[in-house]
Amino acid sequence: MIMTVTSTIGANEIGLLIDGTEIVAMGSLANHQVYTYSVCLTVGAHMAALLDSYGDGWHGGYLTINGVDYGKEFLGGASQTHTFIVLVQVEAENQFLTKAKEVAAEQQGDGSGGAPCIDTVITVTTTIWGNEVGIKIDDAELVVQGTLKNNQEYKFNMCLSAGTHVAKLEDSYGDGWHGSYMSVGGVDYGKEFLSGAVSMITFSASSSCVETTMTVTTTAGGFEMGLKIDDIELVAQGSLANNQVYTFTMCLSIGLHTAALLDSYADGWHGGYLTINGVDYGRDFLTGTVATHQFTVSCVSTTMTVTTKSWGPEIGLTIDGTVIIAEGSLYNFQVYTYTVCLSSGSHEANLLDSYGDGWHGGFLTIGGVDYGKEFLTGTMSTHTFYVGCIDTLMKITTTTWGSEAGLAIDGNELAAQGSLSNYQEYTYTVCLSPGVHEANLLDSYGDGWHHGYLTINGIDYGRDFLTGTSQ
């Protein structure tokens, strides 16, 4: 049976007995905290004795069992007793497990299809009392209590099916993890586990790849060009045309990758090039059949906080469909901090409420921006936020003398002079940080763009660029 004690002021005066057995010793609690306890009780009636050493009650603090609060009216005296009933001899943590497994089963099916598992790295970072730490994943023991040391980082590998999983964070002494935590997929769990013997959380296993956009810009000999990423063919030779820009997206794991630029005629890419994350590769590939380049796919460590008001247990949160906060895991009037590793660009946060009446003024904060303060009704509120740079679509429309036109963004060449044709539209995607940027429209002959123009976010630039070498 899981029970919590929520303290306000005078917490060091609080004590608790269940059926005469001490659960909370007076002098052991701090103000404005939530403490979780796991007690194994038989089916039937039980007695809770709320104690106060000073004789002035619990000052609005209270005991919660099975969603029922006891003691909010305990504002005077040294003790107050309450009777509660255990109807089913199943601990609340097992109910949590059952519900989480139902969710996982819905996501994963019955398993008869033999879906492959995903190699998942689980990192455990200890502070003090590391030997008290234990972890079970879906009832399978991952960390045996007594095996970890203080102030260490441990990495474990588990092959998990895609979807939701349950982690049981255990503490042998019953005083939480002292700031230790478990990390999966860049998300930290357990930092708020500061009291009690057990904390139940859910997390998602996914392939952890990052959607990576890359462009191939051709000049002459486009049909000779080919491209492989990590030996996987992305561009087949013979498939590209001259003087074009092609955009491709691959989901790549975080780390180092290899791009092989191929040419069927063995005379290189004629000034054509590959662009990944704003870096051009292959401009110097002017001879031969292959040029290889290495590039890195990385994510941005993103800190987010959730501030709860009332009804914190109703709150849930997903980022891009990945569960960050399981409904039922938070408490009232707290601030929780999470660190998630996200790719640069736009992401979606779904704020969830199990009761359907919003977050009651609670909110999510990312990058100094608050989301959800207006989420006062309903089961979900969706918000888009940006990490690192933002994929920005821009288009060049040429008229006459397209070959004279060039474009630089923040001093970086985007369209080389001589690479464009007349009466064409060229589309580019550039990942830019939020804020002000500079577009430099160039003309090699000095007579402007002849009513050609650049379009960014629906706004046209350069229609009046009718003379000169730059605007």
Buried (B, 14 or more C-beta within 10 A) or exposed (E): BBBBBBBBEBBBBBBBBBEEEEBBEBEEBEEEBBBBBBBEBEEEEBEBBBBBEEEBBBBBBBBBBEEEEBBEEBEEEBEBEBEBEBEEEEBBBEBBBEBBBEBBEEEBEEEEEEEEEBEBEBBBBBBEBBBBBBBBBBEEEBBEBEEBEEEEEBEBEBEBBBBBBBBBBBBEEBBBBBBBBBBBBBBBBBBBBBBBBBBBBBBBBBEBEBEBBBBBBBBEBBBBBBBBBEEEEBBEBEEBEBBBBBEBEBEBEBEEBEBBBBBEEEBBBBBBBBBBBBEBBBBEBEEEBEBEBEBEBEBBEBEBEBBBBEBBBBBBBBBBEBBBBBBBBBBBBBEBEBBBBBBBBEBEBBBBBEEEBBBBBBBBBBEEEEBBBEBEEEBEBEBEBBBBBBBBEBEBBBBEBBBBBBBBBBEEBBBBBBBBEEEBEBBBBBBBEEEEEEBBBBBEEEBBBBBBBBBBEEEEBBEEBEEEBEB
